[in-house]
């Protein structure tokens, strides 16, 4: 990757670090942004970049650098003051930005929305464009793209919330097609928000109702006895795949609380796998990124059936977390790219 030579007289690039967002993953975004800011401010990056932070509160309003840094320091979201909600224009400092670095998870951040804004501004930005972000975020579109590319997946059934009116007939159909356990998911939320595991009809019915309260498009997946693996991908035209990591957890499944609560899950990097499985997963991870049209950074999650040797793609995340517990930076650190170099390469790859 190209770098700025040491002692260069060129002025530092101005990076607009955007975080927070009107999403259920607001708090995770704050933690991720703190890590990214540390990487952009450390070592050689201190001379390469000048970072202006922008905070988007839970109501969708943008705030200037001083307030953004207060949020990053405290780790606490800004309280709603009752003023107008939604995007009301760019705050002071935004027009100085020469490259945007979104650290936003969930709706309005990794679904192509803000990527569209950056595209209209004609300023480079880190990560996937509108198409790759939208397809990668929507679980039904993502699975359709994987299917079209011939990539292996577990059994699933797409649903519209309106189909819940079919009542017992729908429940019987899902039981026949997928059985128990199964997982019910909203199509357009990340980090396990709104997802439930059903082991009987009552749980299936309540899980469908919960998912429908978040989204009109739903997904039901067959539960499998598998190991959960993750692979990080970096690049644009030339994609690189990291070593694989494995997630171990004490909970019944890898829900939101387990993902982001200290001590409830454990990561093993690199995962202890046969070489052939490692190589196949890395190859499939690159194909998955290409299938949805993603670029820059992505994390591809797999199910590995040890008994059968099957490797199945679970999902892709085109703006993976950067918290202290997040796999993406840890996988690259194990692959020889530490945090400061990783965020530098991501800025260099900006669209």
C-alpha positions as a Markdown table, in Angstrom:
| # | Residue | x | y | z |
|---|---|---|---|---|
| 1 | Unk | 0.0 | 0.0 | 0.0 |
| 2 | Unk | 1.3 | 3.5 | -0.7 |
| 3 | Unk | 2.5 | 5.5 | 2.3 |
| 4 | Unk | 3.5 | 9.0 | 3.1 |
| 5 | Unk | 7.3 | 9.2 | 3.4 |
| 6 | Unk | 8.8 | 10.0 | 6.8 |
| 7 | Unk | 9.6 | 13.7 | 7.0 |
| 8 | Unk | 7.3 | 14.6 | 4.1 |
| 9 | Unk | 6.5 | 18.3 | 3.7 |
| 10 | Unk | 3.0 | 17.4 | 2.5 |
| 11 | Unk | 0.2 | 18.6 | 4.8 |
| 12 | Unk | -1.6 | 15.9 | 6.7 |
| 13 | Unk | -4.9 | 14.6 | 5.1 |
| 14 | Unk | -8.0 | 15.7 | 7.0 |
| 15 | Unk | -9.9 | 12.6 | 8.1 |
| 16 | Unk | -13.6 | 13.0 | 9.1 |
| 17 | Unk | -14.3 | 10.4 | 11.7 |
| 18 | Unk | -18.0 | 9.8 | 11.9 |
| 19 | Unk | -19.6 | 7.7 | 14.6 |
| 20 | Unk | -22.7 | 7.2 | 16.8 |
| 21 | Unk | -25.8 | 7.1 | 14.6 |
| 22 | Unk | -29.6 | 6.6 | 14.9 |
| 23 | Unk | -29.3 | 2.9 | 15.3 |
| 24 | Unk | -29.5 | 0.2 | 18.0 |
| 25 | Unk | -25.7 | -0.2 | 17.7 |
| 26 | Unk | -25.0 | 3.4 | 18.8 |
| 27 | Unk | -22.9 | 2.5 | 21.9 |
| 28 | Unk | -20.8 | -0.1 | 20.0 |
| 29 | Unk | -20.1 | 2.6 | 17.4 |
| 30 | Unk | -18.7 | 4.9 | 20.1 |
| 31 | Unk | -16.4 | 2.2 | 21.3 |
| 32 | Unk | -15.3 | 1.3 | 17.8 |
| 33 | Unk | -14.6 | 5.0 | 17.0 |
| 34 | Unk | -12.4 | 5.4 | 20.0 |
| 35 | Unk | -10.2 | 2.5 | 18.8 |
| 36 | Unk | -10.0 | 3.9 | 15.2 |
| 37 | Unk | -9.1 | 7.4 | 16.6 |
| 38 | Unk | -6.3 | 5.8 | 18.6 |
| 39 | Unk | -5.0 | 4.1 | 15.5 |
| 40 | Unk | -5.2 | 7.3 | 13.3 |
| 41 | Unk | -3.4 | 9.3 | 16.0 |
| 42 | Unk | -0.6 | 6.9 | 16.8 |
| 43 | Unk | 2.9 | 6.5 | 15.4 |
| 44 | Unk | 3.4 | 7.7 | 11.8 |
| 45 | Unk | -0.3 | 8.4 | 11.5 |
| 46 | Unk | 0.1 | 11.4 | 13.8 |
| 47 | Unk | 1.9 | 13.2 | 11.0 |
| 48 | Unk | -0.1 | 11.7 | 8.1 |
| 49 | Unk | -3.6 | 12.7 | 9.4 |
| 50 | Unk | -5.5 | 15.4 | 11.1 |
| 51 | Unk | -8.7 | 13.9 | 12.5 |
| 52 | Unk | -11.9 | 15.9 | 12.9 |
| 53 | Unk | -14.5 | 13.9 | 14.8 |
| 54 | Unk | -18.2 | 14.1 | 14.1 |
| 55 | Unk | -20.8 | 12.6 | 16.4 |
| 56 | Unk | -24.3 | 11.6 | 15.2 |
| 57 | Unk | -26.6 | 11.3 | 18.1 |
| 58 | Unk | -29.5 | 8.8 | 18.5 |
| 59 | Unk | -31.8 | 11.3 | 16.9 |
| 60 | Unk | -29.7 | 11.5 | 13.8 |
| 61 | Unk | -28.2 | 15.0 | 14.4 |
| 62 | Unk | -24.6 | 15.8 | 13.7 |
| 63 | Unk | -22.3 | 17.4 | 16.3 |
| 64 | Unk | -19.0 | 19.2 | 15.9 |
| 65 | Unk | -15.5 | 17.9 | 17.0 |
| 66 | Unk | -15.6 | 19.3 | 20.5 |
| 67 | Unk | -18.8 | 17.5 | 21.4 |
| 68 | Unk | -17.7 | 14.4 | 19.5 |
| 69 | Unk | -14.5 | 14.1 | 21.5 |
| 70 | Unk | -16.5 | 14.5 | 24.8 |
| 71 | Unk | -18.6 | 11.5 | 23.8 |
| 72 | Unk | -15.5 | 9.5 | 22.9 |
| 73 | Unk | -13.8 | 10.4 | 26.2 |
| 74 | Unk | -16.9 | 9.6 | 28.3 |
| 75 | Unk | -18.2 | 6.7 | 26.3 |
| 76 | Unk | -21.7 | 8.0 | 26.9 |
| 77 | Unk | -24.3 | 9.0 | 24.3 |
| 78 | Unk | -25.5 | 12.6 | 24.2 |
| 79 | Unk | -28.9 | 13.0 | 25.8 |
| 80 | Unk | -31.9 | 14.1 | 23.6 |
| 81 | Unk | -32.5 | 17.8 | 24.2 |
| 82 | Unk | -35.9 | 17.7 | 22.4 |
| 83 | Unk | -34.8 | 19.8 | 19.4 |
| 84 | Unk | -35.5 | 18.8 | 15.8 |
| 85 | Unk | -34.5 | 15.2 | 14.9 |
| 86 | Unk | -32.8 | 14.0 | 11.7 |
| 87 | Unk | -30.0 | 15.3 | 9.5 |
| 88 | Unk | -30.1 | 19.1 | 9.5 |
| 89 | Unk | -26.9 | 19.8 | 7.6 |
| 90 | Unk | -23.2 | 19.3 | 8.0 |
| 91 | Unk | -21.6 | 20.9 | 11.1 |
| 92 | Unk | -18.6 | 23.2 | 11.1 |
| 93 | Unk | -15.4 | 21.6 | 10.0 |
| 94 | Unk | -17.1 | 19.1 | 7.6 |
| 95 | Unk | -15.9 | 21.0 | 4.4 |
| 96 | Unk | -12.3 | 20.7 | 5.5 |
| 97 | Unk | -12.5 | 16.9 | 5.3 |
| 98 | Unk | -10.5 | 15.3 | 2.5 |
| 99 | Unk | -11.5 | 11.7 | 3.3 |
| 100 | Unk | -14.4 | 10.4 | 5.4 |
| 101 | Unk | -14.0 | 7.5 | 7.8 |
| 102 | Unk | -17.5 | 6.2 | 8.9 |
| 103 | Unk | -17.5 | 4.0 | 12.0 |
| 104 | Unk | -21.2 | 3.4 | 12.1 |
| 105 | Unk | -23.0 | 0.1 | 12.6 |
| 106 | Unk | -26.5 | -0.8 | 11.7 |
| 107 | Unk | -29.2 | 1.2 | 9.8 |
| 108 | Unk | -28.2 | 4.7 | 8.6 |
| 109 | Unk | -24.5 | 3.8 | 8.8 |
| 110 | Unk | -23.6 | 0.6 | 7.0 |
| 111 | Unk | -26.6 | 0.3 | 4.8 |
| 112 | Unk | -25.5 | 2.7 | 2.0 |
| 113 | Unk | -27.3 | 5.7 | 3.4 |
| 114 | Unk | -24.3 | 7.7 | 4.5 |
| 115 | Unk | -22.3 | 6.3 | 1.7 |
| 116 | Unk | -24.7 | 8.0 | -0.6 |
| 117 | Unk | -24.2 | 11.3 | 1.1 |
| 118 | Unk | -20.4 | 11.0 | 0.8 |
| 119 | Unk | -20.8 | 10.1 | -2.9 |
| 120 | Unk | -23.0 | 13.2 | -3.5 |
| 121 | Unk | -20.3 | 15.3 | -1.7 |
| 122 | Unk | -17.7 | 13.8 | -4.1 |
| 123 | Unk | -15.2 | 13.2 | -1.2 |
| 124 | Unk | -13.5 | 9.8 | -0.8 |
| 125 | Unk | -14.6 | 7.6 | 2.0 |
| 126 | Unk | -13.5 | 4.4 | 3.8 |
| 127 | Unk | -15.3 | 1.2 | 3.1 |
| 128 | Unk | -17.9 | -0.1 | 0.6 |
| 129 | Unk | -20.0 | 2.0 | -1.7 |
| 130 | Unk | -23.8 | 2.3 | -1.8 |
| 131 | Unk | -24.5 | -1.0 | -3.5 |
| 132 | Unk | -22.0 | -3.1 | -1.5 |
| 133 | Unk | -23.2 | -1.6 | 1.8 |
| 134 | Unk | -26.9 | -2.0 | 1.0 |
| 135 | Unk | -26.6 | -5.6 | -0.2 |
| 136 | Unk | -24.3 | -6.6 | 2.7 |
| 137 | Unk | -26.6 | -5.0 | 5.3 |
| 138 | Unk | -29.8 | -6.6 | 4.1 |
| 139 | Unk | -29.8 | -10.3 | 5.0 |
| 140 | Unk | -32.2 | -11.3 | 2.3 |
| 141 | Unk | -30.4 | -9.4 | -0.5 |
| 142 | Unk | -27.1 | -10.8 | 0.9 |
| 143 | Unk | -28.2 | -14.4 | 0.8 |
| 144 | Unk | -29.7 | -13.9 | -2.7 |
| 145 | Unk | -26.3 | -12.6 | -3.8 |
| 146 | Unk | -24.5 | -15.5 | -2.2 |
| 147 | Unk | -26.9 | -18.0 | -3.8 |
| 148 | Unk | -26.4 | -16.3 | -7.3 |
| 149 | Unk | -22.7 | -16.7 | -6.9 |
| 150 | Unk | -23.1 | -20.4 | -5.9 |
| 151 | Unk | -21.7 | -19.9 | -2.4 |
| 152 | Unk | -22.6 | -22.5 | 0.2 |
| 153 | Unk | -25.2 | -21.5 | 2.9 |
| 154 | Unk | -27.3 | -23.3 | 5.4 |
| 155 | Unk | -31.1 | -23.8 | 4.9 |
| 156 | Unk | -33.2 | -20.6 | 5.4 |
| 157 | Unk | -36.6 | -19.1 | 4.6 |
| 158 | Unk | -37.2 | -15.4 | 3.7 |
| 159 | Unk | -40.4 | -13.9 | 5.0 |
| 160 | Unk | -42.5 | -10.8 | 4.9 |
| 161 | Unk | -44.0 | -9.6 | 8.1 |
| 162 | Unk | -47.4 | -9.6 | 6.4 |
| 163 | Unk | -47.1 | -13.4 | 6.1 |
| 164 | Unk | -47.5 | -13.7 | 9.9 |
| 165 | Unk | -51.2 | -13.3 | 9.3 |
| 166 | Unk | -51.2 | -16.9 | 8.1 |
| 167 | Unk | -50.9 | -17.9 | 11.7 |
| 168 | Unk | -50.6 | -21.7 | 12.4 |
| 169 | Unk | -50.3 | -22.5 | 8.7 |
| 170 | Unk | -47.0 | -20.5 | 8.5 |
| 171 | Unk | -45.7 | -22.0 | 11.7 |
| 172 | Unk | -46.3 | -25.5 | 10.5 |
| 173 | Unk | -44.6 | -24.7 | 7.2 |
| 174 | Unk | -41.5 | -23.3 | 9.0 |
| 175 | Unk | -41.4 | -26.3 | 11.3 |
| 176 | Unk | -41.6 | -28.7 | 8.3 |
| 177 | Unk | -38.9 | -26.9 | 6.3 |
| 178 | Unk | -36.4 | -25.9 | 9.0 |
| 179 | Unk | -37.4 | -27.6 | 12.3 |
| 180 | Unk | -36.0 | -26.7 | 15.7 |
| 181 | Unk | -33.9 | -25.0 | 16.8 |
| 182 | Unk | -34.1 | -22.2 | 14.3 |
| 183 | Unk | -33.1 | -18.5 | 14.4 |
| 184 | Unk | -35.5 | -15.6 | 13.5 |
| 185 | Unk | -33.9 | -12.4 | 12.3 |
| 186 | Unk | -34.9 | -9.0 | 11.0 |
| 187 | Unk | -33.4 | -8.4 | 7.6 |
| 188 | Unk | -31.8 | -5.1 | 8.3 |
| 189 | Unk | -30.3 | -5.0 | 11.8 |
| 190 | Unk | -26.8 | -6.0 | 12.8 |
| 191 | Unk | -25.0 | -7.3 | 15.9 |
| 192 | Unk | -27.8 | -9.8 | 16.7 |
| 193 | Unk | -30.3 | -7.0 | 17.5 |
| 194 | Unk | -33.8 | -8.4 | 17.3 |
| 195 | Unk | -32.6 | -12.0 | 16.7 |
| 196 | Unk | -34.0 | -14.9 | 18.7 |
| 197 | Unk | -33.5 | -18.6 | 18.9 |
| 198 | Unk | -36.7 | -20.8 | 18.9 |
| 199 | Unk | -36.8 | -24.4 | 20.2 |
| 200 | Unk | -40.6 | -24.7 | 20.1 |
| 201 | Unk | -43.7 | -23.2 | 18.5 |
| 202 | Unk | -44.3 | -20.7 | 21.2 |
| 203 | Unk | -40.7 | -19.3 | 20.9 |
| 204 | Unk | -41.0 | -19.3 | 17.1 |
| 205 | Unk | -44.2 | -17.3 | 17.3 |
| 206 | Unk | -42.8 | -14.7 | 19.7 |
| 207 | Unk | -39.5 | -14.5 | 17.8 |
| 208 | Unk | -41.4 | -13.8 | 14.6 |
| 209 | Unk | -43.4 | -11.0 | 16.3 |
| 210 | Unk | -40.2 | -9.5 | 17.7 |
| 211 | Unk | -38.4 | -9.5 | 14.4 |
| 212 | Unk | -41.5 | -8.0 | 12.7 |
| 213 | Unk | -41.4 | -5.2 | 15.2 |
| 214 | Unk | -38.0 | -4.2 | 13.8 |
| 215 | Unk | -38.4 | -4.9 | 10.1 |
| 216 | Unk | -41.0 | -5.8 | 7.5 |
| 217 | Unk | -38.6 | -8.3 | 5.9 |
| 218 | Unk | -37.6 | -11.3 | 8.0 |
| 219 | Unk | -35.3 | -14.4 | 7.8 |
| 220 | Unk | -35.7 | -17.7 | 9.5 |
| 221 | Unk | -32.6 | -20.0 | 9.5 |
| 222 | Unk | -32.1 | -23.6 | 10.5 |
| 223 | Unk | -30.1 | -24.1 | 13.7 |
| 224 | Unk | -26.9 | -26.1 | 13.1 |
| 225 | Unk | -24.3 | -27.9 | 15.2 |
| 226 | Unk | -21.3 | -25.9 | 14.1 |
| 227 | Unk | -18.1 | -24.1 | 15.0 |
| 228 | Unk | -18.3 | -20.3 | 14.3 |
| 229 | Unk | -15.4 | -18.9 | 12.3 |
| 230 | Unk | -14.6 | -15.4 | 11.1 |
| 231 | Unk | -12.3 | -14.1 | 8.4 |
| 232 | Unk | -11.3 | -10.4 | 7.7 |
| 233 | Unk | -10.9 | -9.1 | 4.2 |
| 234 | Unk | -9.0 | -6.0 | 3.2 |
| 235 | Unk | -8.6 | -4.3 | -0.2 |
| 236 | Unk | -10.3 | -3.2 | -3.3 |
| 237 | Unk | -9.3 | -4.7 | -6.7 |
| 238 | Unk | -6.8 | -7.0 | -4.9 |
| 239 | Unk | -8.5 | -8.5 | -1.9 |
| 240 | Unk | -6.5 | -10.0 | 1.0 |
| 241 | Unk | -7.9 | -12.5 | 3.5 |
| 242 | Unk | -6.7 | -12.7 | 7.1 |
| 243 | Unk | -6.1 | -15.7 | 9.2 |
| 244 | Unk | -9.2 | -17.3 | 10.7 |
| 245 | Unk | -10.6 | -16.7 | 14.1 |
| 246 | Unk | -13.0 | -18.8 | 16.1 |
| 247 | Unk | -15.6 | -17.6 | 18.6 |
| 248 | Unk | -16.3 | -19.5 | 21.8 |
| 249 | Unk | -19.1 | -18.4 | 24.2 |
| 250 | Unk | -20.9 | -19.6 | 27.3 |
| 251 | Unk | -24.3 | -18.5 | 26.2 |
| 252 | Unk | -26.8 | -20.6 | 24.3 |
| 253 | Unk | -26.0 | -18.6 | 21.2 |
| 254 | Unk | -23.9 | -15.5 | 20.2 |
| 255 | Unk | -26.4 | -12.8 | 21.0 |
| 256 | Unk | -25.8 | -9.0 | 21.4 |
| 257 | Unk | -25.0 | -9.2 | 25.2 |
| 258 | Unk | -22.5 | -12.1 | 24.6 |
| 259 | Unk | -20.8 | -10.2 | 21.8 |
| 260 | Unk | -20.2 | -7.0 | 23.7 |
| 261 | Unk | -20.1 | -8.0 | 27.4 |
| 262 | Unk | -16.6 | -8.6 | 28.8 |
| 263 | Unk | -15.9 | -12.1 | 29.8 |
| 264 | Unk | -18.9 | -13.8 | 28.1 |
| 265 | Unk | -17.1 | -14.9 | 25.0 |
| 266 | Unk | -13.6 | -15.9 | 23.9 |
| 267 | Unk | -11.8 | -15.6 | 20.6 |
| 268 | Unk | -9.2 | -18.1 | 19.4 |
| 269 | Unk | -6.8 | -16.5 | 16.8 |
| 270 | Unk | -5.7 | -18.3 | 14.7 |
| 271 | Unk | -8.4 | -20.9 | 14.8 |
| 272 | Unk | -7.2 | -24.5 | 15.1 |
| 273 | Unk | -8.2 | -25.9 | 11.7 |
| 274 | Unk | -6.8 | -28.1 | 9.0 |
| 275 | Unk | -4.9 | -26.2 | 6.3 |
| 276 | Unk | -7.4 | -27.2 | 3.7 |
| 277 | Unk | -10.3 | -25.6 | 5.7 |
| 278 | Unk | -8.3 | -22.4 | 6.3 |
| 279 | Unk | -7.5 | -22.0 | 2.6 |
| 280 | Unk | -11.1 | -22.8 | 1.5 |
| 281 | Unk | -12.5 | -20.3 | 4.0 |
| 282 | Unk | -10.1 | -17.5 | 2.9 |
| 283 | Unk | -11.1 | -18.2 | -0.7 |
| 284 | Unk | -14.8 | -18.2 | 0.1 |
| 285 | Unk | -14.4 | -15.0 | 2.1 |
| 286 | Unk | -13.0 | -13.2 | -1.0 |
| 287 | Unk | -15.8 | -14.6 | -3.2 |
| 288 | Unk | -18.4 | -13.4 | -0.6 |
| 289 | Unk | -17.0 | -9.8 | -0.7 |
| 290 | Unk | -17.1 | -9.9 | -4.5 |
| 291 | Unk | -20.6 | -11.3 | -4.6 |
| 292 | Unk | -22.2 | -8.4 | -2.7 |
| 293 | Unk | -20.0 | -5.8 | -4.4 |
| 294 | Unk | -18.2 | -4.8 | -1.1 |
| 295 | Unk | -14.7 | -3.3 | -0.8 |
| 296 | Unk | -12.3 | -1.7 | 1.6 |
| 297 | Unk | -13.0 | -3.7 | 4.8 |
| 298 | Unk | -15.4 | -6.7 | 5.4 |
| 299 | Unk | -15.6 | -9.5 | 7.9 |
| 300 | Unk | -17.1 | -12.8 | 6.6 |
| 301 | Unk | -18.6 | -15.2 | 9.2 |
| 302 | Unk | -18.7 | -19.0 | 8.6 |
| 303 | Unk | -20.3 | -22.1 | 10.1 |
| 304 | Unk | -18.0 | -25.1 | 10.1 |
| 305 | Unk | -19.6 | -28.5 | 10.5 |
| 306 | Unk | -16.7 | -30.5 | 11.8 |
| 307 | Unk | -18.3 | -33.9 | 11.3 |
| 308 | Unk | -19.2 | -33.4 | 7.7 |
| 309 | Unk | -16.4 | -31.0 | 6.8 |
| 310 | Unk | -19.0 | -28.5 | 5.4 |
| 311 | Unk | -18.0 | -24.9 | 5.4 |
| 312 | Unk | -21.1 | -22.6 | 5.1 |
| 313 | Unk | -21.2 | -18.8 | 4.8 |
| 314 | Unk | -23.3 | -17.2 | 7.5 |
| 315 | Unk | -23.1 | -13.5 | 6.7 |
| 316 | Unk | -20.9 | -10.6 | 5.7 |
| 317 | Unk | -20.4 | -7.4 | 7.7 |
| 318 | Unk | -19.1 | -4.5 | 5.6 |
| 319 | Unk | -18.4 | -2.2 | 8.5 |
| 320 | Unk | -17.2 | -4.6 | 11.2 |
| 321 | Unk | -16.7 | -3.5 | 14.8 |
| 322 | Unk | -13.4 | -2.0 | 16.0 |
| 323 | Unk | -13.9 | -2.4 | 19.8 |
| 324 | Unk | -11.4 | -4.1 | 22.1 |
| 325 | Unk | -13.4 | -7.4 | 21.6 |
| 326 | Unk | -13.9 | -7.0 | 17.8 |
| 327 | Unk | -12.5 | -9.7 | 15.5 |
| 328 | Unk | -11.6 | -7.5 | 12.5 |
| 329 | Unk | -8.6 | -5.6 | 14.0 |
| 330 | Unk | -7.5 | -8.7 | 16.0 |
| 331 | Unk | -7.5 | -10.9 | 12.9 |
| 332 | Unk | -5.3 | -8.4 | 11.0 |
| 333 | Unk | -3.0 | -8.0 | 14.0 |
| 334 | Unk | -2.4 | -11.7 | 14.0 |
| 335 | Unk | -1.9 | -11.6 | 10.2 |
| 336 | Unk | 0.9 | -9.0 | 10.6 |
| 337 | Unk | -1.0 | -5.7 | 10.2 |
| 338 | Unk | -1.2 | -3.8 | 13.5 |
| 339 | Unk | -3.9 | -1.3 | 14.2 |
| 340 | Unk | -2.1 | 1.9 | 13.1 |
| 341 | Unk | -1.1 | 0.3 | 9.8 |
| 342 | Unk | -4.5 | -1.2 | 9.3 |
| 343 | Unk | -6.4 | 2.1 | 9.6 |
| 344 | Unk | -3.7 | 3.8 | 7.4 |
| 345 | Unk | -4.3 | 1.2 | 4.7 |
| 346 | Unk | -8.1 | 1.7 | 5.0 |
| 347 | Unk | -7.7 | 5.4 | 4.4 |
| 348 | Unk | -5.4 | 4.8 | 1.5 |
| 349 | Unk | -8.1 | 2.5 | 0.0 |
| 350 | Unk | -10.8 | 5.1 | 0.4 |
| 351 | Unk | -13.1 | 5.4 | -2.6 |
